Amino acid sequence: MHMSENNNVVVVGLGYIGLPTAVVLANHGSRVVGVDINQANVERINRGEIPFVEPGLEEQLAHVVAEGTLSATTETPHGEAYIVAVPTPFKDNYEGDLSYIRAASANIAPQLHGDELIILESTSPPQTTRKMAEHILELRPDLSLDGADGKPAIHVAHCPERVLPGKVMEELITNDRIIGGMTREATRRAKALYATFCVGELLETDDVTAEMAKLTENSFRDVNIAFANELSLIADKLGIDVWELIELANHHPRVNILQPGPGVGGHCIAVDPWFIVSSAPEESRLIRTAREVNDAKPEWVISKVKEAAEGIAAPVVAALGLAFKPDIDDLRESPALEITKRLAEEFPHGTILAVEPHVAKLPPALEGRKNVRFAEPQDAIKHADVVVLLVDHQQFRLLPKGILDGKQIVDTKGLWRPGKSSALTVNTTSIPIVAAAR
């Protein structure tokens, strides 16, 4: 591919994937315009400031903004290539909500002249890329996918993101990428674009297989987490330390059980399996069951907190962590956030001290609740009757020894088990751990 085919790239959606992708492209020879509907975020990005936490992103963003190779706007311009990285949540019936993709394609369609590359990166139900292409062609019947009838062609592909929050800037470059074009030419052009910055292997396939591959990766993780979470329920009933159980079982050379927790969150693992279930409901029985096991875990954790607070008329509960995983500020589909919200409902006469070191204030889901306060970790623990560890942030590993003395503990991550590499340990035995710290 000649540079002229991809030199001007428009990235639609400047969230956790779109903004890092735009920055990496701008750092590797493309002139990039980022598009987002949030005017405040656009202004912040144009100042070289990031709207969320991602290690290494702000320094690179400031560089490309200063160099003039990246700018942000709320209006979709013409580009030689488009990357669509907008949200794809699911509806109440677990079908994918494709409204953001339709809105993006409606804004792209008027800008097209023909010969543009349009890549959908958003994790999507099978055949979403084709629906996006059909929508564009409905709006622009003068274009085609293959140049038929003399109509100028557009080139459409699905190239799913597969990066880990907290390591996005590294993994965008080093991870293998799946390149799924609707035509051979779309695959060729998309592969050439990613080759400008990606040193991982670029794996060619068709668009539907590419969509399904991303869903399969996250469903595999979800099923294995569900096994660990179900083990935690069984171990609790039998009075067994589930982490010791898993550690022993994992000494088998062909066993690698994951770690249990309060549930599953994030924009991928908690969502993607439902896209498979909605696409093939009769065939995806195991995937559905895994989702149900993981979705039920927060309610079980809440029951353990109620057990720990039994007999206290107006308990003070410190909920440590609101993000969906350690050491980031991402709250999407977070079981910790859901548990904290539910605790506020379960203890209307109590006080919930919400602790999240990576955000500056209470998230919207907790704002306006009279019995919820935002708190610093040590202050929350000091005033709490019950301490609930929901996320194993590094800050919670380094609490001063003795700070948990006399507290009821619900440890959903096994962070404070005896022998765990932490500044303090608590004499506890079950999952979630319910015990009085000594």
N, C-alpha and C positions, 0 to 999 in steps of 0.2 A: 504494500500500500504506500502510495506517495503521501508525504506529510500533509499535502493540501486536502487529503480526504478526511483528516481527523484533527487538523490543527486548531480549529475553533469548536470547542465542546461546550454544550449547555447541560448542566447538571440540575435536574428538577427535583427539589426536596433537599434541604440542607440540614438534615438531622444527623443522627449518630453514624449513618453510613454515607449519606450524600456529601456532607461537608468534608470528611476526611478524603473521600474519593476525589472531590474537586481539588483539594489541596495537593494531593499526590500527582494528579494529572498536570496541574500547573507547575509543579516542581520538575516535571519530566517532559517539557517541551510544548505542551498544549496551552493555548490561550482559553481560559475558562470563564464562563459566566454562570454563576449559581443563582437559582430561582427558588424563592420561598414565599409563602403567603404571609409570614410573620414579619411585619415591617420593622419591629424592634430588633429581631434577630438579624435582619438584613443590614440595618445600620451598625449593629455591633460587629458583624463580620467585616464590613467595609472599614471598620477601625482596626481590624486585625485582632479582635477579641472573640473568644469562643463562647458559645451559649451553654455549654455543658462540659463536664470533665472528661478529658481523654488525654492521657500522658503523651507528650510530644507534639500534640496538635497545634497548640497556640503559637509556639515558636515558628513552626513551618507556615502557619496561616499568616502571621505577621510578615514573614519574608515574602510570600507570593503577592500579598496585597501591596507591600511597598514596591515590589518589582513591577507591578501593574499587570501581572499575568492572571490574576483572579479578581473578580468583582462580583457583587451580589445585587440582585434586583427583585422586585415583585412581579415584573412583567417578563413574559417568555419571549426571547429574541430569536432570530434565525441562527442556526448553527449547522455546521457540517456533520456533527454527531450530537445525539441527545442521550443522556443517561437518566432514566427515571428511577428515583429512589424515594418513593413516597410511602406512607404507612399503608398496611393492608391488615387491619384488624378483622375480627370475625363478628358476625351479627349474633343476636340472641339464639338463633337456631344453629350456630357454629358454621354457617356458610360464610365465605369470605366477603368482606365489604370492599368492593372494587371501585367505590365512588371517587377515591383519591386518584386512582389510575385513570379513570374516565375524565376527570377534571384536567389532569395533566395532558392527556392526549388531545382533549378539546382545545387546549391552549397551544399545543405544538402544531396541530393541523394547519392553521392559517399561515404559519411561517414557512411551510415546506415549498420547495421549488422542484423537488425530484433529486434523487441520488443521495439523500441524507441517510445516515445510519441512526436507528432508534433502538436503544437497548433498555429493556426492563430489568432492573436489578431487584426490585421489591419481591420479597418472598410471596409466592402466589399459588392458588389452586391450579391444578393442571388445566391447560388450554387458556389461561388468562392472557398470555402474550398474543395469542391468535385473536382473542376478543379485543385487545387493545388495537391490533392492526386493523381489524374489521371496523372498529369505531372511527379510526383515522380515515379509512377509505370511504366510509359513509359520509364523512364531512368533506372529503376531497375525492370525489369520483373521477377527477381528472388524473389521478395517480394510480399506481398498481404496485404489486409486490414483485413482478417479474418482467415488466416492460411489455406485457401483452397489449395488443391493439395499438401499439405505438405510444402508449401512455408512459410517462417517466416513472421509473421504479423508485420505491423507498425500500430500505433494507432493515428488517426487523429481527431482533434476537433477544434471547433471555440468557443473562449471565448472572446467576445468583451470587450475592455476597455470602461469605462464609468465614467471617472474622470474629474474634473474641473481644468483647468490650474490655478496655484496659490495655489491649495489645493491637489495636486496630492499625496504627501507623506502621507497625512492623509487618503484620500479617497481610495487609493489602498488597504488599510487595512480594512476600515470600511464599504465601499459600498458593497451591494449585488452583486454577480457575476452570469452571465448566463454561464452555462457549456453545450455546444452543441457538443456531440460526434457523429461521423459517425457510431460508434458501441457502444454497452453497455460498453464494456471494455475500449474504448477510453474515454467515459464519466467518468467512475470510476477513471481512472488514472488521468485525468485532474482535477477532483474534489479533489482528494487527494493532488495534487501539490498545488492548490490554498489554500487548507486548512492549508498548512504549514505557511501561513502568513495572510490570510483573515479571519476576524472575522464576516463579513457580511454573510448573507444567501447565500448558493451555490445552484442555481436553475438549475435543470437538464432538458435538452431538446435535440432535434436533431440539427445538424449543420445548416441547412437552416433556421429553426425557430430562432436560435440564431442570425444569420446574420440579419434576418428581424426585430428582436426585437430591435437591436441597431439602425437600420435605422428608425424604427417607433418612437423611443424615440426622435430622433433629428428632424424628420419631424413634430411631434406634436409641438415641440418648434418653428419650423420655421413657421408653419401655424399661431400660436398665435402671433408671432412677426409681421408677415405680417398684421394681423388684426390691431395691434397698429400702424404700419407704414402707413397703408391706412387711419386710423383715423386721423393721423397727416396731411395728404394731405387734407382731407375734412375740418378739423378744420382750417387749414391755409386759405382755400378758403372762409370760413365763418367768419374769424376774431376771432376765438375762441382759447384760451389757451388750447392746447391738454392735458397738464399735469393736469391742473385743472379739465378738463372734465373726464379724466381717474380716478383721485382721487375721484371725486364725484360718478362716476359709480361703483367704487370698494367698495363703502359703502353698495351696495346690498350684502346680505349674500352669494349669489351663483355666484357672478361675480368677476373675478380676471384677469383684463386686464393687459398685460405686458407693458413695457415702449418702446416708439418709439426711433429711433436712425438714424444714417446715412446709415444704411444697416445692413447686417449680414455677419460676417466673421468667421474665424477659420477653422480648418481642419475637422470639423464634420457637424455643422448645415448648413453651406453654400454648402456642398458637398453631404452629405448623401441622401437628398431627391431626387437628380437627379438619384441616383442608383435605387430608387424605380420607378421613372418615366421611366427610360430606360428599366426596367424589365417588366413593365405593362403600356405602354404609353396610351392605350385607357381608362384604369380604373382609372388612378391617376390624374384626372383633377384638383381637389382642391389642391393637393400637387404641381402640376406644376404651378398653378396660384399663390400660395403663394411664390414660388421661384421667379417668374417673378416680383411680387410686390417688394420683398426685393432686387432683383438684380437691379431694376430700381431706387431705392432710392438714390444712390450716384449721379446719373445724375440730380435728382431734387435738391439735396443739392448744386451742382455746379451752377445750375440756380439761386439759392438764393444768392450765393457768387457774381455772376456776377451782380445781381441786387444791392447788397450792394456796389459794386465797380463802379457802373455806374457814368460816368462823370470824372473819374480819369484816366488820360492818361496812366500812368505807375504805377499801384497800387502795393503796398507792402502788401502781404497777409501772415499772420501768421497762419499756419495750426498746431493746437495743438493736437498732438497724431497721431501715425502711427500704433500702435498695434491694434489687432482686439477686445480687451477688456481691462478694466482698470488694471493697476498695474502689467503688465507682458510685456515681450519683444517679444511675439509671433506675427509675421506679416503675418501668413498664411491666404490667402484669405481675407485680411483686407480691408474693404470698406474705412477706413481712408487713407490707403496707396494709394488705387486706386483714391480716390478723390484728394489727393495731386498731384499725377502724372497728372491727367487730368487738374488740375488748372494750372500747368506749361505749358500745351499745350494751354489752353484757354487764358493765359496772357503772350504771348511770349515777350512782352516789359515790363512786370512787374517783380516782384521778389517774389518768394515763399520762406518763411522762415519755414522750416520743423522742427518741435519740437517733439522729442520723448525721454523723460528722461531715458528710460530703454534700449536704445541701444547707442553704442559708436560712430557711424558714420552713414552717409546716407546709406540706404539699396541699393542694386544693381538696383532696379527699378527707383531710383532717381539719381543715380550717373551719371556724365557726362552731366547733364542738366545745361546749362550755367545760367539759371535764378532760380536755386534752391540752397539754402544754408542751412546747418545744423545750428541750433541755440538753445540757451538756452531760456527757457520760457519767463522770464522777458525782456530779450534783444529783443526777437522777437516781443513781444507786444509793447514795446517802439517804435520800428521803423515801425510798421504796420499801414496801413490805415484800413485794415479789419482783424478782428480776428475771426478765424473759430475754434470753439471747436468741435473736432471730437471724442475724447475719454475722459471719465471723470476720468482721473488719479487723485490720491490723491494730487499730486503737484498742480494741477490746481484748487483744492478746497481751497488752502491756499495762493493764490496770495494776495499781499497787497492791501488794500482798495484804490481805486482811480486810479489804474493802467490802467483801461479800459476807463477812462474819454476821451471823444472825439473820440473814436474808433467806427467804424461800427462793429457790433457783429452778427455773425451767430452761434448760440448755438444749436447744434443738440441733446444735451443731457438734456437740461433744467436745467443745473447745476447752472446757474446764475440767475434763476428766483427769484423774490421777495419771501421771506419766506423760500427759500431753505437753508439747513444747510451748508453754505459756508462762507468764510471770507469776501466775497464781493457779492453784488447783483447788478443786472442791471435791469433797468426799461424796460422790454421787454414783448411781448405778444404772439408771434406766434412760430410755429415750422417749419423749423428751425427759430430761432429768428433772425430777421433782424432789427436792430435798432441802433441808436447812443447812446452810453452809456453817462450818465450825470455825 
